[in-house]
Amino acid sequence: MQTNDIVARLRDIDCNRGDLHEAADEIERLRAERDKARRAWCLYLAANAGLQKEQVANMNGWDCFKENTDGT
């Protein structure tokens, strides 16, 4: 199955190149950091503009609350 997600493609490469898996790990770490920052912005704007956090995310085209696992 072909996917557009670079992390999945890197992990599917059948070889002994650990650097590809390290790159996939780093991409996932950066995505998590980005989503945490997006959630913080959504919470801030929701608190100060009378919107729901999900509304702010949707207005920006973000799905940062879809996989929220860190409680923010």
All heavy atoms as a GROMACS GRO file, in nm:
protein
  576
    1MET      N    1   0.086  -0.119   0.000
    1MET     CA    2   0.000   0.000   0.000
    1MET      C    3   0.090   0.125   0.000
    1MET      O    4   0.178   0.139   0.083
    1MET     CB    5  -0.090  -0.002   0.123
    1MET     CG    6  -0.177   0.120   0.133
    1MET     SD    7  -0.301   0.112   0.264
    1MET     CE    8  -0.203   0.128   0.409
    2GLN      N    9   0.064   0.213  -0.091
    2GLN     CA   10   0.141   0.337  -0.104
    2GLN      C   11   0.078   0.446  -0.017
    2GLN      O   12  -0.043   0.461  -0.013
    2GLN     CB   13   0.144   0.382  -0.250
    2GLN     CG   14   0.232   0.500  -0.277
    2GLN     CD   15   0.381   0.467  -0.264
    2GLN    OE1   16   0.420   0.354  -0.247
    2GLN    NE2   17   0.463   0.569  -0.270
    3THR      N   18   0.162   0.518   0.053
    3THR     CA   19   0.114   0.625   0.139
    3THR      C   20   0.188   0.753   0.107
    3THR      O   21   0.301   0.749   0.059
    3THR     CB   22   0.131   0.589   0.288
    3THR    OG1   23   0.085   0.699   0.367
    3THR    CG2   24   0.274   0.558   0.323
    4ASN      N   25   0.125   0.865   0.134
    4ASN     CA   26   0.189   0.995   0.114
    4ASN      C   27   0.269   1.038   0.236
    4ASN      O   28   0.345   1.133   0.229
    4ASN     CB   29   0.084   1.102   0.083
    4ASN     CG   30   0.027   1.084  -0.055
    4ASN    OD1   31   0.093   1.036  -0.146
    4ASN    ND2   32  -0.098   1.124  -0.072
    5ASP      N   33   0.252   0.968   0.348
    5ASP     CA   34   0.320   1.007   0.471
    5ASP      C   35   0.466   0.965   0.466
    5ASP      O   36   0.498   0.846   0.454
    5ASP     CB   37   0.251   0.945   0.592
    5ASP     CG   38   0.313   0.994   0.722
    5ASP    OD1   39   0.314   1.117   0.744
    5ASP    OD2   40   0.362   0.909   0.798
    6ILE      N   41   0.554   1.061   0.477
    6ILE     CA   42   0.698   1.035   0.467
    6ILE      C   43   0.747   0.943   0.578
    6ILE      O   44   0.835   0.859   0.556
    6ILE     CB   45   0.778   1.168   0.465
    6ILE    CG1   46   0.927   1.144   0.438
    6ILE    CG2   47   0.760   1.245   0.595
    6ILE    CD1   48   0.958   1.094   0.301
    7VAL      N   49   0.690   0.954   0.697
    7VAL     CA   50   0.733   0.868   0.808
    7VAL      C   51   0.702   0.723   0.775
    7VAL      O   52   0.789   0.634   0.791
    7VAL     CB   53   0.666   0.911   0.940
    7VAL    CG1   54   0.694   0.810   1.050
    7VAL    CG2   55   0.715   1.049   0.981
    8ALA      N   56   0.584   0.696   0.728
    8ALA     CA   57   0.547   0.558   0.693
    8ALA      C   58   0.636   0.505   0.580
    8ALA      O   59   0.680   0.389   0.585
    8ALA     CB   60   0.400   0.551   0.653
    9ARG      N   61   0.664   0.588   0.482
    9ARG     CA   62   0.750   0.544   0.372
    9ARG      C   63   0.892   0.515   0.420
    9ARG      O   64   0.953   0.417   0.377
    9ARG     CB   65   0.751   0.648   0.259
    9ARG     CG   66   0.616   0.657   0.190
    9ARG     CD   67   0.619   0.728   0.055
    9ARG     NE   68   0.716   0.833   0.040
    9ARG     CZ   69   0.688   0.965   0.047
    9ARG    NH1   70   0.566   1.005   0.072
    9ARG    NH2   71   0.782   1.054   0.028
   10LEU      N   72   0.944   0.599   0.508
   10LEU     CA   73   1.078   0.574   0.561
   10LEU      C   74   1.083   0.444   0.641
   10LEU      O   75   1.179   0.368   0.633
   10LEU     CB   76   1.124   0.691   0.649
   10LEU     CG   77   1.162   0.819   0.577
   10LEU    CD1   78   1.183   0.932   0.678
   10LEU    CD2   79   1.286   0.800   0.493
   11ARG      N   80   0.980   0.419   0.719
   11ARG     CA   81   0.977   0.298   0.801
   11ARG      C   82   0.955   0.172   0.717
   11ARG      O   83   0.995   0.063   0.756
   11ARG     CB   84   0.870   0.308   0.908
   11ARG     CG   85   0.902   0.417   1.011
   11ARG     CD   86   0.822   0.399   1.138
   11ARG     NE   87   0.832   0.511   1.227
   11ARG     CZ   88   0.939   0.540   1.302
   11ARG    NH1   89   1.045   0.465   1.294
   11ARG    NH2   90   0.939   0.645   1.381
   12ASP      N   91   0.892   0.186   0.600
   12ASP     CA   92   0.865   0.071   0.514
   12ASP      C   93   0.985   0.030   0.429
   12ASP      O   94   0.984  -0.078   0.372
   12ASP     CB   95   0.747   0.099   0.422
   12ASP     CG   96   0.614   0.088   0.493
   12ASP    OD1   97   0.610   0.032   0.604
   12ASP    OD2   98   0.514   0.136   0.437
   13ILE      N   99   1.086   0.114   0.422
   13ILE     CA  100   1.203   0.079   0.342
   13ILE      C  101   1.273  -0.039   0.407
   13ILE      O  102   1.309  -0.035   0.525
   13ILE     CB  103   1.299   0.200   0.328
   13ILE    CG1  104   1.230   0.311   0.248
   13ILE    CG2  105   1.429   0.157   0.262
   13ILE    CD1  106   1.309   0.439   0.240
   14ASP      N  107   1.287  -0.145   0.331
   14ASP     CA  108   1.343  -0.269   0.383
   14ASP      C  109   1.495  -0.269   0.364
   14ASP      O  110   1.546  -0.315   0.263
   14ASP     CB  111   1.279  -0.389   0.312
   14ASP     CG  112   1.320  -0.520   0.375
   14ASP    OD1  113   1.357  -0.521   0.493
   14ASP    OD2  114   1.314  -0.622   0.303
   15CYS      N  115   1.562  -0.215   0.462
   15CYS     CA  116   1.708  -0.214   0.458
   15CYS      C  117   1.760  -0.196   0.599
   15CYS      O  118   1.684  -0.176   0.693
   15CYS     CB  119   1.761  -0.106   0.365
   15CYS     SG  120   1.732   0.061   0.423
   16ASN      N  121   1.888  -0.202   0.613
   16ASN     CA  122   1.950  -0.190   0.745
   16ASN      C  123   2.004  -0.050   0.770
   16ASN      O  124   2.100  -0.032   0.842
   16ASN     CB  125   2.063  -0.292   0.760
   16ASN     CG  126   2.011  -0.433   0.767
   16ASN    OD1  127   1.905  -0.456   0.822
   16ASN    ND2  128   2.084  -0.527   0.710
   17ARG      N  129   1.943   0.049   0.710
   17ARG     CA  130   1.989   0.186   0.727
   17ARG      C  131   1.918   0.249   0.846
   17ARG      O  132   1.806   0.296   0.835
   17ARG     CB  133   1.963   0.268   0.601
   17ARG     CG  134   2.049   0.220   0.484
   17ARG     CD  135   2.050   0.315   0.371
   17ARG     NE  136   2.081   0.451   0.414
   17ARG     CZ  137   2.055   0.555   0.338
   17ARG    NH1  138   2.001   0.542   0.220
   17ARG    NH2  139   2.087   0.676   0.382
   18GLY      N  140   1.984   0.250   0.959
   18GLY     CA  141   1.928   0.306   1.080
   18GLY      C  142   1.901   0.454   1.069
   18GLY      O  143   1.813   0.507   1.137
   19ASP      N  144   1.975   0.523   0.980
   19ASP     CA  145   1.954   0.667   0.967
   19ASP      C  146   1.816   0.700   0.912
   19ASP      O  147   1.759   0.804   0.945
   19ASP     CB  148   2.063   0.732   0.881
   19ASP     CG  149   2.074   0.672   0.741
   19ASP    OD1  150   2.042   0.554   0.723
   19ASP    OD2  151   2.116   0.746   0.650
   20LEU      N  152   1.758   0.610   0.834
   20LEU     CA  153   1.622   0.634   0.784
   20LEU      C  154   1.521   0.627   0.897
   20LEU      O  155   1.428   0.707   0.905
   20LEU     CB  156   1.586   0.534   0.674
   20LEU     CG  157   1.668   0.543   0.547
   20LEU    CD1  158   1.624   0.436   0.449
   20LEU    CD2  159   1.659   0.681   0.483
   21HIS      N  160   1.540   0.533   0.987
   21HIS     CA  161   1.450   0.522   1.102
   21HIS      C  162   1.472   0.638   1.199
   21HIS      O  163   1.377   0.687   1.261
   21HIS     CB  164   1.467   0.386   1.171
   21HIS     CG  165   1.416   0.274   1.087
   21HIS    ND1  166   1.283   0.243   1.076
   21HIS    CD2  167   1.481   0.188   1.006
   21HIS    CE1  168   1.267   0.142   0.993
   21HIS    NE2  169   1.387   0.106   0.949
   22GLU      N  170   1.596   0.683   1.211
   22GLU     CA  171   1.622   0.800   1.294
   22GLU      C  172   1.555   0.923   1.235
   22GLU      O  173   1.501   1.006   1.310
   22GLU     CB  174   1.773   0.823   1.306
   22GLU     CG  175   1.844   0.723   1.394
   22GLU     CD  176   1.994   0.745   1.398
   22GLU    OE1  177   2.038   0.861   1.385
   22GLU    OE2  178   2.066   0.646   1.414
   23ALA      N  179   1.557   0.935   1.104
   23ALA     CA  180   1.491   1.048   1.038
   23ALA      C  181   1.341   1.042   1.062
   23ALA      O  182   1.278   1.145   1.092
   23ALA     CB  183   1.521   1.047   0.888
   24ALA      N  184   1.283   0.923   1.054
   24ALA     CA  185   1.140   0.907   1.080
   24ALA      C  186   1.106   0.945   1.223
   24ALA      O  187   1.006   1.012   1.249
   24ALA     CB  188   1.096   0.764   1.050
   25ASP      N  189   1.192   0.903   1.318
   25ASP     CA  190   1.171   0.938   1.458
   25ASP      C  191   1.175   1.089   1.478
   25ASP      O  192   1.095   1.146   1.552
   25ASP     CB  193   1.277   0.873   1.548
   25ASP     CG  194   1.264   0.722   1.556
   25ASP    OD1  195   1.157   0.668   1.522
   25ASP    OD2  196   1.363   0.658   1.598
   26GLU      N  197   1.270   1.155   1.412
   26GLU     CA  198   1.283   1.301   1.425
   26GLU      C  199   1.162   1.373   1.365
   26GLU      O  200   1.112   1.470   1.422
   26GLU     CB  201   1.413   1.349   1.359
   26GLU     CG  202   1.437   1.497   1.372
   26GLU     CD  203   1.461   1.545   1.514
   26GLU    OE1  204   1.470   1.464   1.608
   26GLU    OE2  205   1.472   1.667   1.533
   27ILE      N  206   1.114   1.325   1.253
   27ILE     CA  207   0.995   1.385   1.193
   27ILE      C  208   0.877   1.373   1.288
   27ILE      O  209   0.801   1.469   1.309
   27ILE     CB  210   0.963   1.320   1.057
   27ILE    CG1  211   1.070   1.358   0.954
   27ILE    CG2  212   0.823   1.361   1.007
   27ILE    CD1  213   1.064   1.277   0.826
   28GLU      N  214   0.860   1.256   1.349
   28GLU     CA  215   0.750   1.238   1.444
   28GLU      C  216   0.766   1.330   1.564
   28GLU      O  217   0.668   1.385   1.614
   28GLU     CB  218   0.741   1.092   1.487
   28GLU     CG  219   0.685   1.003   1.380
   28GLU     CD  220   0.670   0.859   1.423
   28GLU    OE1  221   0.750   0.812   1.506
   28GLU    OE2  222   0.576   0.794   1.373
   29ARG      N  223   0.888   1.344   1.614
   29ARG     CA  224   0.912   1.434   1.727
   29ARG      C  225   0.878   1.577   1.691
   29ARG      O  226   0.810   1.648   1.768
   29ARG     CB  227   1.059   1.425   1.772
   29ARG     CG  228   1.087   1.505   1.898
   29ARG     CD  229   1.235   1.515   1.927
   29ARG     NE  230   1.305   1.600   1.833
   29ARG     CZ  231   1.300   1.735   1.832
   29ARG    NH1  232   1.229   1.800   1.921
   29ARG    NH2  233   1.368   1.804   1.743
   30LEU      N  234   0.920   1.620   1.573
   30LEU     CA  235   0.891   1.757   1.530
   30LEU      C  236   0.741   1.780   1.507
   30LEU      O  237   0.688   1.886   1.539
   30LEU     CB  238   0.970   1.790   1.403
   30LEU     CG  239   1.120   1.803   1.422
   30LEU    CD1  240   1.191   1.807   1.288
   30LEU    CD2  241   1.153   1.925   1.506
   31ARG      N  242   0.673   1.682   1.454
   31ARG     CA  243   0.528   1.693   1.436
   31ARG      C  244   0.458   1.708   1.571
   31ARG      O  245   0.365   1.788   1.585
   31ARG     CB  246   0.472   1.571   1.362
   31ARG     CG  247   0.500   1.572   1.214
   31ARG     CD  248   0.445   1.448   1.150
   31ARG     NE  249   0.463   1.449   1.006
   31ARG     CZ  250   0.439   1.345   0.927
   31ARG    NH1  251   0.396   1.231   0.979
   31ARG    NH2  252   0.459   1.356   0.798
   32ALA      N  253   0.501   1.629   1.668
   32ALA     CA  254   0.441   1.637   1.802
   32ALA      C  255   0.466   1.774   1.863
   32ALA      O  256   0.376   1.834   1.924
   32ALA     CB  257   0.497   1.527   1.892
   33GLU      N  258   0.586   1.826   1.846
   33GLU     CA  259   0.619   1.959   1.897
   33GLU      C  260   0.536   2.067   1.829
   33GLU      O  261   0.482   2.157   1.893
   33GLU     CB  262   0.768   1.986   1.876
   33GLU     CG  263   0.820   2.114   1.936
   33GLU     CD  264   0.970   2.128   1.915
   33GLU    OE1  265   1.044   2.033   1.947
   33GLU    OE2  266   1.012   2.234   1.866
   34ARG      N  267   0.521   2.054   1.697
   34ARG     CA  268   0.439   2.148   1.621
   34ARG      C  269   0.294   2.144   1.668
   34ARG      O  270   0.232   2.248   1.692
   34ARG     CB  271   0.446   2.113   1.472
   34ARG     CG  272   0.355   2.199   1.384
   34ARG     CD  273   0.316   2.130   1.255
   34ARG     NE  274   0.239   2.009   1.281
   34ARG     CZ  275   0.220   1.914   1.189
   34ARG    NH1  276   0.274   1.924   1.070
   34ARG    NH2  277   0.148   1.807   1.219
   35ASP      N  278   0.240   2.024   1.685
   35ASP     CA  279   0.101   2.012   1.727
   35ASP      C  280   0.080   2.066   1.868
   35ASP      O  281  -0.024   2.126   1.897
   35ASP     CB  282   0.054   1.867   1.717
   35ASP     CG  283   0.029   1.825   1.574
   35ASP    OD1  284   0.023   1.912   1.485
   35ASP    OD2  285   0.016   1.702   1.550
   36LYS      N  286   0.177   2.048   1.955
   36LYS     CA  287   0.168   2.103   2.091
   36LYS      C  288   0.163   2.255   2.085
   36LYS      O  289   0.082   2.319   2.155
   36LYS     CB  290   0.285   2.056   2.176
   36LYS     CG  291   0.275   2.099   2.319
   36LYS     CD  292   0.388   2.040   2.402
   36LYS     CE  293   0.374   2.082   2.547
   36LYS     NZ  294   0.479   2.023   2.630
   37ALA      N  295   0.246   2.316   2.001
   37ALA     CA  296   0.245   2.462   1.986
   37ALA      C  297   0.112   2.508   1.925
   37ALA      O  298   0.056   2.611   1.966
   37ALA     CB  299   0.362   2.506   1.899
   38ARG      N  300   0.061   2.433   1.830
   38ARG     CA  301  -0.068   2.469   1.769
   38ARG      C  302  -0.180   2.462   1.872
   38ARG      O  303  -0.266   2.549   1.878
   38ARG     CB  304  -0.099   2.376   1.651
   38ARG     CG  305  -0.018   2.406   1.528
   38ARG     CD  306  -0.050   2.307   1.418
   38ARG     NE  307   0.014   2.345   1.293
   38ARG     CZ  308   0.003   2.278   1.180
   38ARG    NH1  309  -0.071   2.167   1.176
   38ARG    NH2  310   0.064   2.318   1.072
   39ARG      N  311  -0.178   2.355   1.955
   39ARG     CA  312  -0.282   2.344   2.058
   39ARG      C  313  -0.273   2.459   2.157
   39ARG      O  314  -0.376   2.514   2.198
   39ARG     CB  315  -0.270   2.209   2.130
   39ARG     CG  316  -0.320   2.092   2.048
   39ARG     CD  317  -0.331   1.964   2.130
   39ARG     NE  318  -0.204   1.918   2.182
   39ARG     CZ  319  -0.120   1.837   2.117
   39ARG    NH1  320  -0.149   1.795   1.995
   39ARG    NH2  321  -0.007   1.798   2.176
   40ALA      N  322  -0.152   2.498   2.194
   40ALA     CA  323  -0.135   2.610   2.287
   40ALA      C  324  -0.191   2.738   2.226
   40ALA      O  325  -0.259   2.816   2.294
   40ALA     CB  326   0.013   2.628   2.322
   41TRP      N  327  -0.165   2.761   2.099
   41TRP     CA  328  -0.219   2.880   2.031
   41TRP      C  329  -0.371   2.875   2.028
   41TRP      O  330  -0.438   2.975   2.054
   41TRP     CB  331  -0.163   2.891   1.890
   41TRP     CG  332  -0.229   2.998   1.810
   41TRP    CD1  333  -0.311   2.982   1.704
   41TRP    CD2  334  -0.223   3.140   1.832
   41TRP    NE1  335  -0.356   3.104   1.658
   41TRP    CE2  336  -0.302   3.202   1.735
   41TRP    CE3  337  -0.158   3.219   1.926
   41TRP    CZ2  338  -0.319   3.340   1.730
   41TRP    CZ3  339  -0.174   3.357   1.920
   41TRP    CH2  340  -0.252   3.415   1.822
   42CYS      N  341  -0.426   2.758   1.996
   42CYS     CA  342  -0.572   2.745   1.991
   42CYS      C  343  -0.634   2.772   2.128
   42CYS      O  344  -0.738   2.839   2.137
   42CYS     CB  345  -0.610   2.606   1.942
   42CYS     SG  346  -0.570   2.575   1.769
   43LEU      N  347  -0.573   2.720   2.234
   43LEU     CA  348  -0.624   2.743   2.369
   43LEU      C  349  -0.616   2.891   2.406
   43LEU      O  350  -0.709   2.947   2.465
   43LEU     CB  351  -0.547   2.658   2.470
   43LEU     CG  352  -0.574   2.508   2.462
   43LEU    CD1  353  -0.471   2.432   2.545
   43LEU    CD2  354  -0.715   2.477   2.508
   44TYR      N  355  -0.504   2.955   2.371
   44TYR     CA  356  -0.487   3.096   2.400
   44TYR      C  357  -0.592   3.179   2.326
   44TYR      O  358  -0.659   3.264   2.386
   44TYR     CB  359  -0.346   3.142   2.359
   44TYR     CG  360  -0.330   3.292   2.367
   44TYR    CD1  361  -0.306   3.355   2.488
   44TYR    CD2  362  -0.342   3.370   2.252
   44TYR    CE1  363  -0.293   3.492   2.495
   44TYR    CE2  364  -0.330   3.508   2.258
   44TYR     CZ  365  -0.305   3.569   2.380
   44TYR     OH  366  -0.294   3.705   2.387
   45LEU      N  367  -0.605   3.155   2.197
   45LEU     CA  368  -0.700   3.234   2.119
   45LEU      C  369  -0.844   3.207   2.162
   45LEU      O  370  -0.926   3.299   2.170
   45LEU     CB  371  -0.682   3.205   1.969
   45LEU     CG  372  -0.743   3.307   1.874
   45LEU    CD1  373  -0.690   3.447   1.901
   45LEU    CD2  374  -0.716   3.267   1.730
   46ALA      N  375  -0.873   3.083   2.195
   46ALA     CA  376  -1.008   3.050   2.241
   46ALA      C  377  -1.040   3.124   2.370
   46ALA      O  378  -1.150   3.178   2.387
   46ALA     CB  379  -1.020   2.898   2.261
   47ALA      N  380  -0.944   3.131   2.460
   47ALA     CA  381  -0.966   3.199   2.588
   47ALA      C  382  -0.980   3.349   2.572
   47ALA      O  383  -1.048   3.414   2.651
   47ALA     CB  384  -0.850   3.168   2.683
   48ASN      N  385  -0.917   3.405   2.470
   48ASN     CA  386  -0.916   3.550   2.454
   48ASN      C  387  -1.007   3.603   2.344
   48ASN      O  388  -1.023   3.724   2.333
   48ASN     CB  389  -0.772   3.598   2.429
   48ASN     CG  390  -0.687   3.581   2.552
   48ASN    OD1  391  -0.701   3.654   2.647
   48ASN    ND2  392  -0.602   3.480   2.552
   49ALA      N  393  -1.066   3.515   2.266
   49ALA     CA  394  -1.151   3.560   2.156
   49ALA      C  395  -1.291   3.499   2.161
   49ALA      O  396  -1.370   3.518   2.069
   49ALA     CB  397  -1.085   3.528   2.021
   50GLY      N  398  -1.319   3.423   2.266
   50GLY     CA  399  -1.452   3.366   2.281
   50GLY      C  400  -1.484   3.256   2.181
   50GLY      O  401  -1.599   3.235   2.147
   51LEU      N  402  -1.383   3.187   2.134
   51LEU     CA  403  -1.403   3.077   2.039
   51LEU      C  404  -1.374   2.945   2.109
   51LEU      O  405  -1.314   2.942   2.216
   51LEU     CB  406  -1.307   3.092   1.920
   51LEU     CG  407  -1.321   3.218   1.836
   51LEU    CD1  408  -1.204   3.229   1.739
   51LEU    CD2  409  -1.452   3.218   1.761
   52GLN      N  410  -1.415   2.837   2.047
   52GLN     CA  411  -1.378   2.705   2.093
   52GLN      C  412  -1.242   2.669   2.034
   52GLN      O  413  -1.212   2.708   1.921
   52GLN     CB  414  -1.482   2.601   2.050
   52GLN     CG  415  -1.619   2.622   2.108
   52GLN     CD  416  -1.619   2.603   2.259
   52GLN    OE1  417  -1.560   2.508   2.310
   52GLN    NE2  418  -1.682   2.695   2.330
   53LYS      N  419  -1.161   2.596   2.108
   53LYS     CA  420  -1.028   2.560   2.059
   53LYS      C  421  -1.034   2.485   1.926
   53LYS      O  422  -0.952   2.508   1.837
   53LYS     CB  423  -0.952   2.479   2.163
   53LYS     CG  424  -1.015   2.345   2.197
   53LYS     CD  425  -0.944   2.274   2.309
   53LYS     CE  426  -1.012   2.140   2.333
   53LYS     NZ  427  -0.967   2.075   2.452
   54GLU      N  428  -1.134   2.400   1.909
   54GLU     CA  429  -1.148   2.326   1.784
   54GLU      C  430  -1.184   2.418   1.668
   54GLU      O  431  -1.143   2.394   1.554
   54GLU     CB  432  -1.254   2.215   1.798
   54GLU     CG  433  -1.214   2.104   1.893
   54GLU     CD  434  -1.241   2.133   2.040
   54GLU    OE1  435  -1.297   2.239   2.072
   54GLU    OE2  436  -1.206   2.049   2.124
   55GLN      N  437  -1.260   2.525   1.697
   55GLN     CA  438  -1.291   2.624   1.593
   55GLN      C  439  -1.164   2.691   1.543
   55GLN      O  440  -1.147   2.710   1.422
   55GLN     CB  441  -1.386   2.732   1.647
   55GLN     CG  442  -1.528   2.688   1.669
   55GLN     CD  443  -1.609   2.803   1.729
   55GLN    OE1  444  -1.576   2.854   1.835
   55GLN    NE2  445  -1.713   2.842   1.658
   56VAL      N  446  -1.077   2.728   1.635
   56VAL     CA  447  -0.952   2.793   1.598
   56VAL      C  448  -0.869   2.698   1.512
   56VAL      O  449  -0.815   2.736   1.407
   56VAL     CB  450  -0.871   2.837   1.722
   56VAL    CG1  451  -0.738   2.898   1.681
   56VAL    CG2  452  -0.953   2.934   1.806
   57ALA      N  453  -0.861   2.572   1.553
   57ALA     CA  454  -0.785   2.473   1.476
   57ALA      C  455  -0.844   2.458   1.336
   57ALA      O  456  -0.771   2.459   1.237
   57ALA     CB  457  -0.784   2.339   1.549
   58ASN      N  458  -0.975   2.445   1.328
   58ASN     CA  459  -1.040   2.428   1.198
   58ASN      C  460  -1.022   2.549   1.109
   58ASN      O  461  -1.003   2.534   0.987
   58ASN     CB  462  -1.189   2.397   1.216
   58ASN     CG  463  -1.214   2.259   1.270
   58ASN    OD1  464  -1.132   2.170   1.255
   58ASN    ND2  465  -1.326   2.241   1.336
   59MET      N  466  -1.026   2.669   1.166
   59MET     CA  467  -1.006   2.790   1.086
   59MET      C  468  -0.866   2.793   1.023
   59MET      O  469  -0.848   2.853   0.918
   59MET     CB  470  -1.024   2.916   1.172
   59MET     CG  471  -1.168   2.942   1.212
   59MET     SD  472  -1.198   3.098   1.301
   59MET     CE  473  -1.062   3.112   1.414
   60ASN      N  474  -0.772   2.728   1.088
   60ASN     CA  475  -0.635   2.724   1.037
   60ASN      C  476  -0.603   2.597   0.958
   60ASN      O  477  -0.492   2.580   0.911
   60ASN     CB  478  -0.536   2.736   1.154
   60ASN     CG  479  -0.533   2.876   1.209
   60ASN    OD1  480  -0.479   2.966   1.148
   60ASN    ND2  481  -0.594   2.895   1.325
   61GLY      N  482  -0.701   2.509   0.946
   61GLY     CA  483  -0.681   2.385   0.872
   61GLY      C  484  -0.594   2.284   0.946
   61GLY      O  485  -0.528   2.202   0.884
   62TRP      N  486  -0.596   2.290   1.080
   62TRP     CA  487  -0.513   2.202   1.162
   62TRP      C  488  -0.597   2.090   1.220
   62TRP      O  489  -0.714   2.107   1.253
   62TRP     CB  490  -0.451   2.280   1.278
   62TRP     CG  491  -0.361   2.392   1.238
   62TRP    CD1  492  -0.294   2.407   1.121
   62TRP    CD2  493  -0.326   2.505   1.318
   62TRP    NE1  494  -0.220   2.522   1.122
   62TRP    CE2  495  -0.238   2.585   1.243
   62TRP    CE3  496  -0.361   2.547   1.446
   62TRP    CZ2  497  -0.184   2.704   1.291
   62TRP    CZ3  498  -0.307   2.665   1.494
   62TRP    CH2  499  -0.219   2.742   1.417
   63ASP      N  500  -0.534   1.974   1.238
   63ASP     CA  501  -0.600   1.862   1.306
   63ASP      C  502  -0.527   1.829   1.436
   63ASP      O  503  -0.517   1.714   1.476
   63ASP     CB  504  -0.607   1.739   1.214
   63ASP     CG  505  -0.471   1.683   1.180
   63ASP    OD1  506  -0.368   1.743   1.216
   63ASP    OD2  507  -0.467   1.577   1.115
   64CYS      N  508  -0.476   1.932   1.501
   64CYS     CA  509  -0.389   1.915   1.618
   64CYS      C  510  -0.460   1.858   1.740
   64CYS      O  511  -0.395   1.817   1.835
   64CYS     CB  512  -0.319   2.046   1.654
   64CYS     SG  513  -0.429   2.186   1.678
   65PHE      N  514  -0.592   1.851   1.739
   65PHE     CA  515  -0.664   1.793   1.852
   65PHE      C  516  -0.708   1.650   1.822
   65PHE      O  517  -0.755   1.580   1.910
   65PHE     CB  518  -0.785   1.877   1.890
   65PHE     CG  519  -0.746   2.007   1.955
   65PHE    CD1  520  -0.747   2.125   1.882
   65PHE    CD2  521  -0.704   2.011   2.086
   65PHE    CE1  522  -0.709   2.245   1.942
   65PHE    CE2  523  -0.665   2.130   2.147
   65PHE     CZ  524  -0.668   2.247   2.073
   66LYS      N  525  -0.690   1.606   1.699
   66LYS     CA  526  -0.732   1.473   1.659
   66LYS      C  527  -0.658   1.364   1.736
   66LYS      O  528  -0.716   1.266   1.780
   66LYS     CB  529  -0.711   1.455   1.510
   66LYS     CG  530  -0.758   1.320   1.457
   66LYS     CD  531  -0.745   1.312   1.308
   66LYS     CE  532  -0.600   1.295   1.272
   66LYS     NZ  533  -0.577   1.264   1.131
   67GLU      N  534  -0.527   1.381   1.755
   67GLU     CA  535  -0.446   1.280   1.821
   67GLU      C  536  -0.386   1.333   1.951
   67GLU      O  537  -0.276   1.299   1.988
   67GLU     CB  538  -0.335   1.235   1.728
   67GLU     CG  539  -0.388   1.170   1.602
   67GLU     CD  540  -0.276   1.132   1.506
   67GLU    OE1  541  -0.161   1.121   1.550
   67GLU    OE2  542  -0.305   1.114   1.389
   68ASN      N  543  -0.459   1.415   2.022
   68ASN     CA  544  -0.408   1.475   2.144
   68ASN      C  545  -0.390   1.369   2.252
   68ASN      O  546  -0.486   1.311   2.300
   68ASN     CB  547  -0.505   1.584   2.192
   68ASN     CG  548  -0.455   1.654   2.315
   68ASN    OD1  549  -0.346   1.628   2.365
   68ASN    ND2  550  -0.534   1.744   2.366
   69THR      N  551  -0.263   1.345   2.288
   69THR     CA  552  -0.236   1.245   2.390
   69THR      C  553  -0.162   1.300   2.509
   69THR      O  554  -0.136   1.228   2.605
   69THR     CB  555  -0.152   1.129   2.330
   69THR    OG1  556  -0.029   1.183   2.280
   69THR    CG2  557  -0.228   1.057   2.221
   70ASP      N  558  -0.127   1.428   2.505
   70ASP     CA  559  -0.048   1.482   2.617
   70ASP      C  560  -0.130   1.566   2.715
   70ASP      O  561  -0.077   1.628   2.804
   70ASP     CB  562   0.072   1.562   2.567
   70ASP     CG  563   0.035   1.693   2.499
   70ASP    OD1  564  -0.086   1.720   2.488
   70ASP    OD2  565   0.125   1.765   2.458
   71GLY      N  566  -0.262   1.567   2.695
   71GLY     CA  567  -0.351   1.634   2.791
   71GLY      C  568  -0.367   1.783   2.773
   71GLY      O  569  -0.436   1.846   2.851
   72THR      N  570  -0.304   1.844   2.671
   72THR     CA  571  -0.323   1.988   2.649
   72THR      C  572  -0.426   2.013   2.542
   72THR      O  573  -0.460   1.927   2.466
   72THR     CB  574  -0.191   2.056   2.608
   72THR    OG1  575  -0.143   1.999   2.487
   72THR    CG2  576  -0.090   2.048   2.717
   0.00000   0.00000   0.00000
